[in-house]
């Protein structure tokens, strides 16, 4: 099986762009200081990324919004969020959310 030359060129081009963008700070000879607003914004990046991954999993099923409030994920997420704001513990958040999710999902079939 022979690979199309355009496919090879695109793969090589994407590899070059990836290496340049990921190694940008290492390629430079001098230090590139980040502005203060970038440092402030980077503090929120992990939270924003987590919300972008978790929120669709909680409120959507099969690419559509959950049609009913009778979904174990909604209650587990609400309890998990409340426990986190109360105790600020990731372990308690996960344990509390699962303690609500499992009985509703397995017991009631939600």
PAFI-845288 format. One line per field, with one value per atom (N, C-alpha, C): atom name; residue in three letters; x, y negated, z. Coordinates in nm, 4 decimals, m for minus. Layout:
% residues N
atom: [CA | ...]
type: [ALA | ...]
X: [X | ...]
Y: [Y | ...]
Z: [Z | ...]
END
This chain:
% residues 110
atom: [N | CA | C | N | CA | C | N | CA | C | N | CA | C | N | CA | C | N | CA | C | N | CA | C | N | CA | C | N | CA | C | N | CA | C | N | CA | C | N | CA | C | N | CA | C | N | CA | C | N | CA | C | N | CA | C | N | CA | C | N | CA | C | N | CA | C | N | CA | C | N | CA | C | N | CA | C | N | CA | C | N | CA | C | N | CA | C | N | CA | C | N | CA | C | N | CA | C | N | CA | C | N | CA | C | N | CA | C | N | CA | C | N | CA | C | N | CA | C | N | CA | C | N | CA | C | N | CA | C | N | CA | C | N | CA | C | N | CA | C | N | CA | C | N | CA | C | N | CA | C | N | CA | C | N | CA | C | N | CA | C | N | CA | C | N | CA | C | N | CA | C | N | CA | C | N | CA | C | N | CA | C | N | CA | C | N | CA | C | N | CA | C | N | CA | C | N | CA | C | N | CA | C | N | CA | C | N | CA | C | N | CA | C | N | CA | C | N | CA | C | N | CA | C | N | CA | C | N | CA | C | N | CA | C | N | CA | C | N | CA | C | N | CA | C | N | CA | C | N | CA | C | N | CA | C | N | CA | C | N | CA | C | N | CA | C | N | CA | C | N | CA | C | N | CA | C | N | CA | C | N | CA | C | N | CA | C | N | CA | C | N | CA | C | N | CA | C | N | CA | C | N | CA | C | N | CA | C | N | CA | C | N | CA | C | N | CA | C | N | CA | C | N | CA | C | N | CA | C | N | CA | C | N | CA | C | N | CA | C | N | CA | C | N | CA | C | N | CA | C | N | CA | C | N | CA | C | N | CA | C | N | CA | C | N | CA | C | N | CA | C | N | CA | C | N | CA | C | N | CA | C | N | CA | C]
type: [UNK | UNK | UNK | UNK | UNK | UNK | UNK | UNK | UNK | UNK | UNK | UNK | UNK | UNK | UNK | UNK | UNK | UNK | UNK | UNK | UNK | UNK | UNK | UNK | UNK | UNK | UNK | UNK | UNK | UNK | UNK | UNK | UNK | UNK | UNK | UNK | UNK | UNK | UNK | UNK | UNK | UNK | UNK | UNK | UNK | UNK | UNK | UNK | UNK | UNK | UNK | UNK | UNK | UNK | UNK | UNK | UNK | UNK | UNK | UNK | UNK | UNK | UNK | UNK | UNK | UNK | UNK | UNK | UNK | UNK | UNK | UNK | UNK | UNK | UNK | UNK | UNK | UNK | UNK | UNK | UNK | UNK | UNK | UNK | UNK | UNK | UNK | UNK | UNK | UNK | UNK | UNK | UNK | UNK | UNK | UNK | UNK | UNK | UNK | UNK | UNK | UNK | UNK | UNK | UNK | UNK | UNK | UNK | UNK | UNK | UNK | UNK | UNK | UNK | UNK | UNK | UNK | UNK | UNK | UNK | UNK | UNK | UNK | UNK | UNK | UNK | UNK | UNK | UNK | UNK | UNK | UNK | UNK | UNK | UNK | UNK | UNK | UNK | UNK | UNK | UNK | UNK | UNK | UNK | UNK | UNK | UNK | UNK | UNK | UNK | UNK | UNK | UNK | UNK | UNK | UNK | UNK | UNK | UNK | UNK | UNK | UNK | UNK | UNK | UNK | UNK | UNK | UNK | UNK | UNK | UNK | UNK | UNK | UNK | UNK | UNK | UNK | UNK | UNK | UNK | UNK | UNK | UNK | UNK | UNK | UNK | UNK | UNK | UNK | UNK | UNK | UNK | UNK | UNK | UNK | UNK | UNK | UNK | UNK | UNK | UNK | UNK | UNK | UNK | UNK | UNK | UNK | UNK | UNK | UNK | UNK | UNK | UNK | UNK | UNK | UNK | UNK | UNK | UNK | UNK | UNK | UNK | UNK | UNK | UNK | UNK | UNK | UNK | UNK | UNK | UNK | UNK | UNK | UNK | UNK | UNK | UNK | UNK | UNK | UNK | UNK | UNK | UNK | UNK | UNK | UNK | UNK | UNK | UNK | UNK | UNK | UNK | UNK | UNK | UNK | UNK | UNK | UNK | UNK | UNK | UNK | UNK | UNK | UNK | UNK | UNK | UNK | UNK | UNK | UNK | UNK | UNK | UNK | UNK | UNK | UNK | UNK | UNK | UNK | UNK | UNK | UNK | UNK | UNK | UNK | UNK | UNK | UNK | UNK | UNK | UNK | UNK | UNK | UNK | UNK | UNK | UNK | UNK | UNK | UNK | UNK | UNK | UNK | UNK | UNK | UNK | UNK | UNK | UNK | UNK | UNK | UNK | UNK | UNK | UNK | UNK | UNK | UNK | UNK | UNK | UNK | UNK | UNK | UNK | UNK | UNK | UNK | UNK | UNK | UNK]
X: [0.0843 | 0.0000 | 0.0890 | 0.0594 | 0.1404 | 0.0645 | 0.1402 | 0.0801 | 0.0824 | m0.0253 | m0.0380 | 0.0662 | 0.1374 | 0.2381 | 0.1796 | 0.0560 | m0.0064 | m0.0254 | m0.0604 | m0.0778 | 0.0542 | 0.1605 | 0.2930 | 0.3325 | 0.3075 | 0.3425 | 0.2632 | 0.1368 | 0.0541 | 0.1013 | 0.1326 | 0.1813 | 0.3127 | 0.4043 | 0.5323 | 0.5111 | 0.4218 | 0.3933 | 0.3348 | 0.2404 | 0.1836 | 0.2877 | 0.3787 | 0.4857 | 0.5761 | 0.6114 | 0.6968 | 0.6265 | 0.5000 | 0.4251 | 0.4157 | 0.3927 | 0.3837 | 0.5157 | 0.6255 | 0.7566 | 0.7880 | 0.7613 | 0.7911 | 0.7068 | 0.5780 | 0.4932 | 0.5225 | 0.5567 | 0.5851 | 0.7243 | 0.8161 | 0.9535 | 0.9861 | 0.8865 | 0.9086 | 0.9950 | 0.9675 | 1.0416 | 1.1831 | 1.2067 | 1.3413 | 1.4288 | 1.3669 | 1.4420 | 1.5030 | 1.4350 | 1.4798 | 1.6065 | 1.6982 | 1.8244 | 1.8051 | 1.7094 | 1.6907 | 1.5612 | 1.5526 | 1.4341 | 1.3168 | 1.2024 | 1.0830 | 0.9876 | 0.9871 | 0.8980 | 0.7520 | 0.6656 | 0.5224 | 0.4633 | 0.3700 | 0.3049 | 0.2251 | 0.1984 | 0.1264 | m0.0130 | m0.0798 | m0.2145 | m0.2127 | m0.1022 | m0.0922 | m0.0769 | 0.0054 | 0.0202 | m0.1131 | m0.1906 | m0.3219 | m0.4149 | m0.4128 | m0.5001 | m0.4612 | m0.3331 | m0.2884 | m0.3306 | m0.3612 | m0.4108 | m0.5464 | m0.6254 | m0.7602 | m0.7661 | m0.6578 | m0.6588 | m0.6953 | m0.6398 | m0.6799 | m0.8283 | m0.8815 | m1.0231 | m1.1097 | m1.0717 | m1.1489 | m1.1435 | m1.0276 | m1.0157 | m1.0981 | m1.0944 | m1.1729 | m1.3227 | m1.3653 | m1.5068 | m1.5486 | m1.4617 | m1.4936 | m1.5068 | m1.4393 | m1.4487 | m1.5649 | m1.5822 | m1.6807 | m1.8235 | m1.8435 | m1.9788 | m2.0573 | m2.0014 | m2.0802 | m2.1150 | m2.0271 | m2.0554 | m2.1690 | m2.1870 | m2.2916 | m2.4271 | m2.4324 | m2.5617 | m2.6020 | m2.5164 | m2.5493 | m2.5396 | m2.6184 | m2.6136 | m2.6358 | m2.5434 | m2.5556 | m2.5566 | m2.4900 | m2.4830 | m2.6016 | m2.6945 | m2.8122 | m2.8252 | m2.8905 | m2.9135 | m3.0014 | m2.9793 | m3.0581 | m3.2034 | m3.2973 | m3.4364 | m3.5110 | m3.4588 | m3.5306 | m3.4361 | m3.4922 | m3.4112 | m3.3771 | m3.4379 | m3.4127 | m3.2899 | m3.1762 | m3.0492 | m2.9527 | m2.8914 | m2.8040 | m2.6858 | m2.6406 | m2.5241 | m2.5526 | m2.6739 | m2.7087 | m2.7007 | m2.7577 | m2.7576 | m2.6168 | m2.5421 | m2.4052 | m2.3170 | m2.3330 | m2.2538 | m2.2903 | m2.4186 | m2.4612 | m2.4071 | m2.4155 | m2.3624 | m2.2110 | m2.1443 | m1.9989 | m1.9556 | m2.0235 | m1.9898 | m2.0130 | m2.1256 | m2.1543 | m2.0492 | m2.0107 | m1.9086 | m1.7735 | m1.7424 | m1.6145 | m1.6130 | m1.7206 | m1.7230 | m1.7291 | m1.7816 | m1.7891 | m1.6554 | m1.5908 | m1.4697 | m1.3413 | m1.3475 | m1.2303 | m1.1403 | m1.2018 | m1.1273 | m1.1700 | m1.0743 | m1.1037 | m1.1524 | m1.0914 | m1.1309 | m1.2752 | m1.3122 | m1.4495 | m1.5464 | m1.5059 | m1.5899 | m1.6204 | m1.5161 | m1.5362 | m1.6158 | m1.5833 | m1.6537 | m1.8016 | m1.8296 | m1.9682 | m2.0473 | m1.9859 | m2.0536 | m2.0856 | m1.9907 | m2.0140 | m2.1133 | m2.1135 | m2.2099 | m2.3526 | m2.3703 | m2.5032 | m2.5300 | m2.4299 | m2.4474 | m2.4815 | m2.4043 | m2.4212 | m2.5596 | m2.6118 | m2.7469 | m2.8542 | m2.8420 | m2.9419 | m2.9309 | m2.8089 | m2.7880 | m2.8186 | m2.7621 | m2.7810 | m2.9155 | m2.9552 | m3.0801 | m3.2057 | m3.2077 | m3.3271 | m3.3175 | m3.1988 | m3.1811 | m3.1776 | m3.1507 | m3.1434 | m3.0213]
Y: [0.1171 | 0.0000 | m0.1236 | m0.2172 | m0.3377 | m0.4579 | m0.5438 | m0.6608 | m0.7767 | m0.8523 | m0.9691 | m1.0742 | m1.1377 | m1.2388 | m1.3573 | m1.3951 | m1.5049 | m1.4680 | m1.3449 | m1.2991 | m1.3065 | m1.2624 | m1.2693 | m1.4145 | m1.5020 | m1.6437 | m1.7068 | m1.6748 | m1.7306 | m1.6797 | m1.5515 | m1.4967 | m1.5629 | m1.5785 | m1.6447 | m1.7910 | m1.8599 | m1.9996 | m2.0144 | m1.9279 | m1.9331 | m1.9012 | m1.8098 | m1.7775 | m1.8985 | m1.9684 | m2.0869 | m2.1958 | m2.2208 | m2.3234 | m2.2858 | m2.1595 | m2.1147 | m2.1349 | m2.0960 | m2.1121 | m2.2593 | m2.3435 | m2.4865 | m2.5486 | m2.5193 | m2.5815 | m2.5284 | m2.4025 | m2.3471 | m2.3838 | m2.4069 | m2.4390 | m2.5871 | m2.6699 | m2.8119 | m2.8776 | m2.8463 | m2.9101 | m2.8546 | m2.7339 | m2.6766 | m2.7224 | m2.7560 | m2.7973 | m2.9357 | m3.0222 | m3.1592 | m3.1638 | m3.2524 | m3.2681 | m3.3471 | m3.4373 | m3.5216 | m3.4830 | m3.5240 | m3.4955 | m3.5809 | m3.5185 | m3.5894 | m3.5990 | m3.7134 | m3.7257 | m3.7369 | m3.6745 | m3.6812 | m3.8010 | m3.8692 | m3.9812 | m3.9330 | m4.0251 | m3.9910 | m3.9355 | m3.9884 | m3.9404 | m3.7955 | m3.7512 | m3.6110 | m3.5216 | m3.5665 | m3.4897 | m3.4761 | m3.5830 | m3.5776 | m3.4815 | m3.4883 | m3.4017 | m3.2548 | m3.2264 | m3.0877 | m3.0227 | m3.1033 | m3.0465 | m2.9803 | m3.0294 | m2.9784 | m2.8725 | m2.8483 | m2.7534 | m2.6116 | m2.5569 | m2.4201 | m2.4090 | m2.5076 | m2.5049 | m2.5128 | m2.5988 | m2.6121 | m2.4834 | m2.4204 | m2.2954 | m2.1852 | m2.1768 | m2.0759 | m2.0983 | m2.2222 | m2.2530 | m2.2192 | m2.2437 | m2.2148 | m2.0648 | m1.9840 | m1.8388 | m1.7814 | m1.8290 | m1.7702 | m1.8163 | m1.9439 | m1.9978 | m1.9256 | m1.9033 | m1.8303 | m1.6870 | m1.6232 | m1.4871 | m1.4838 | m1.5924 | m1.5968 | m1.6295 | m1.7229 | m1.7718 | m1.7162 | m1.6331 | m1.5801 | m1.4277 | m1.3677 | m1.2237 | m1.1964 | m1.1307 | m1.1011 | m1.2244 | m1.3305 | m1.4523 | m1.5454 | m1.5123 | m1.5951 | m1.6257 | m1.7377 | m1.7713 | m1.6654 | m1.6423 | m1.5448 | m1.5921 | m1.5084 | m1.5531 | m1.5621 | m1.4988 | m1.4937 | m1.5261 | m1.5715 | m1.5977 | m1.4679 | m1.3570 | m1.2284 | m1.1618 | m1.2196 | m1.1664 | m1.1705 | m1.0593 | m1.0478 | m1.1437 | m1.1747 | m1.2632 | m1.4029 | m1.4518 | m1.5857 | m1.5946 | m1.4962 | m1.4971 | m1.4737 | m1.3831 | m1.3566 | m1.4794 | m1.5508 | m1.6721 | m1.7801 | m1.7938 | m1.8947 | m1.8637 | m1.7374 | m1.6992 | m1.7136 | m1.6729 | m1.6874 | m1.8322 | m1.9202 | m2.0626 | m2.1189 | m2.0817 | m2.1306 | m2.0816 | m1.9554 | m1.9020 | m1.9697 | m1.9987 | m2.0659 | m2.2051 | m2.2813 | m2.4167 | m2.4150 | m2.3055 | m2.2950 | m2.2540 | m2.1489 | m2.0926 | m2.1223 | m2.1617 | m2.1869 | m2.0634 | m1.9483 | m1.8230 | m1.7487 | m1.7178 | m1.6451 | m1.5040 | m1.4391 | m1.3028 | m1.2983 | m1.3903 | m1.3952 | m1.4279 | m1.5136 | m1.5476 | m1.4240 | m1.3479 | m1.2282 | m1.1217 | m1.1000 | m0.9976 | m1.0343 | m1.1602 | m1.2030 | m1.1960 | m1.2385 | m1.2314 | m1.0882 | m0.9986 | m0.8583 | m0.7933 | m0.8380 | m0.7839 | m0.8208 | m0.9299 | m0.9681 | m0.9033 | m0.9005 | m0.8509 | m0.7009 | m0.6207 | m0.4756 | m0.4264 | m0.4671 | m0.4185 | m0.4663 | m0.5891 | m0.6388 | m0.5673 | m0.5466 | m0.4835 | m0.3337 | m0.2651 | m0.1197 | m0.0821 | m0.1558 | m0.1223 | m0.1648 | m0.2903 | m0.3427 | m0.3365 | m0.3090 | m0.3016 | m0.4357 | m0.5405 | m0.6744 | m0.6875]
Z: [0.0000 | 0.0000 | 0.0000 | m0.0878 | m0.1029 | m0.0458 | 0.0242 | 0.0847 | m0.0130 | m0.0151 | m0.0994 | m0.0585 | m0.1541 | m0.1184 | m0.0402 | m0.0690 | 0.0050 | 0.1520 | 0.1773 | 0.3151 | 0.3910 | 0.3275 | 0.3901 | 0.4151 | 0.3179 | 0.3336 | 0.4480 | 0.4591 | 0.5666 | 0.7024 | 0.7127 | 0.8390 | 0.8784 | 0.7852 | 0.8152 | 0.8524 | 0.7816 | 0.8139 | 0.9535 | 0.9883 | 1.1232 | 1.2293 | 1.1998 | 1.2950 | 1.3167 | 1.2092 | 1.2206 | 1.3010 | 1.2723 | 1.3458 | 1.4939 | 1.5233 | 1.6622 | 1.7352 | 1.6728 | 1.7367 | 1.7595 | 1.6631 | 1.6780 | 1.7885 | 1.7915 | 1.8934 | 2.0330 | 2.0458 | 2.1787 | 2.2280 | 2.1378 | 2.1766 | 2.1605 | 2.1425 | 2.1163 | 2.2237 | 2.3507 | 2.4583 | 2.4716 | 2.4229 | 2.4294 | 2.3134 | 2.2018 | 2.0831 | 2.1030 | 2.1722 | 2.1911 | 2.2763 | 2.2405 | 2.3134 | 2.4424 | 2.4431 | 2.5610 | 2.6318 | 2.7553 | 2.8344 | 2.7864 | 2.7737 | 2.7315 | 2.8501 | 2.9184 | 3.0334 | 2.9890 | 3.0664 | 3.0373 | 3.1100 | 3.0468 | 3.1141 | 3.2363 | 3.3273 | 3.4504 | 3.4206 | 3.3169 | 3.2865 | 3.2405 | 3.1777 | 3.1359 | 3.2587 | 3.3551 | 3.4787 | 3.5520 | 3.5555 | 3.6207 | 3.5465 | 3.4141 | 3.3336 | 3.3476 | 3.3586 | 3.3693 | 3.5015 | 3.6022 | 3.7277 | 3.7069 | 3.6118 | 3.5887 | 3.4786 | 3.4097 | 3.2983 | 3.3408 | 3.4494 | 3.4866 | 3.5218 | 3.5904 | 3.6275 | 3.5020 | 3.4090 | 3.2852 | 3.2034 | 3.1968 | 3.1217 | 3.1869 | 3.3186 | 3.3887 | 3.3681 | 3.3767 | 3.3553 | 3.2133 | 3.1166 | 2.9771 | 2.9517 | 3.0308 | 3.0148 | 3.0962 | 3.2192 | 3.3101 | 3.2789 | 3.2536 | 3.2348 | 3.1244 | 3.0057 | 2.9045 | 2.9467 | 3.0230 | 3.0684 | 3.1696 | 3.2427 | 3.3444 | 3.2829 | 3.1906 | 3.1405 | 3.0043 | 2.9433 | 2.8112 | 2.8101 | 2.7244 | 2.7036 | 2.5554 | 2.4927 | 2.3504 | 2.2622 | 2.3050 | 2.2264 | 2.2410 | 2.3296 | 2.3517 | 2.5005 | 2.5318 | 2.6712 | 2.7369 | 2.8645 | 2.9386 | 2.9401 | 2.8977 | 2.8866 | 3.0195 | 3.1236 | 3.2508 | 3.3658 | 3.4765 | 3.5948 | 3.6672 | 3.6264 | 3.6903 | 3.6301 | 3.6577 | 3.6118 | 3.7291 | 3.7586 | 3.8752 | 3.8672 | 3.7464 | 3.7321 | 3.7835 | 3.7639 | 3.8112 | 3.9638 | 4.0312 | 4.1770 | 4.2317 | 4.1693 | 4.2145 | 4.1970 | 4.0859 | 4.0632 | 4.1631 | 4.1939 | 4.2910 | 4.4302 | 4.4704 | 4.6019 | 4.6046 | 4.4981 | 4.4914 | 4.5006 | 4.4298 | 4.4350 | 4.5747 | 4.6370 | 4.7725 | 4.8717 | 4.8610 | 4.9511 | 4.9295 | 4.8035 | 4.7784 | 4.8405 | 4.8229 | 4.8783 | 5.0313 | 5.0876 | 5.2330 | 5.2929 | 5.2346 | 5.2946 | 5.2180 | 5.0925 | 5.0071 | 4.9959 | 4.9859 | 4.9761 | 4.8498 | 4.7668 | 4.6438 | 4.6737 | 4.7718 | 4.8059 | 4.8571 | 4.9455 | 4.9958 | 4.8826 | 4.7904 | 4.6758 | 4.5922 | 4.5590 | 4.4768 | 4.5509 | 4.6777 | 4.7555 | 4.7738 | 4.8036 | 4.8209 | 4.6919 | 4.5821 | 4.4529 | 4.4131 | 4.4347 | 4.4011 | 4.4962 | 4.6227 | 4.7189 | 4.6789 | 4.6085 | 4.5594 | 4.4235 | 4.3380 | 4.2019 | 4.1973 | 4.2677 | 4.2572 | 4.2986 | 4.4153 | 4.4488 | 4.3504 | 4.3039 | 4.2082 | 4.0742 | 4.0288 | 3.8978 | 3.9011 | 4.0011 | 4.0069 | 4.0698 | 4.1723 | 4.2425 | 4.1682 | 4.1227 | 4.0561 | 3.9034 | 3.8524 | 3.7077 | 3.6379 | 3.7120 | 3.6529 | 3.5676]
END
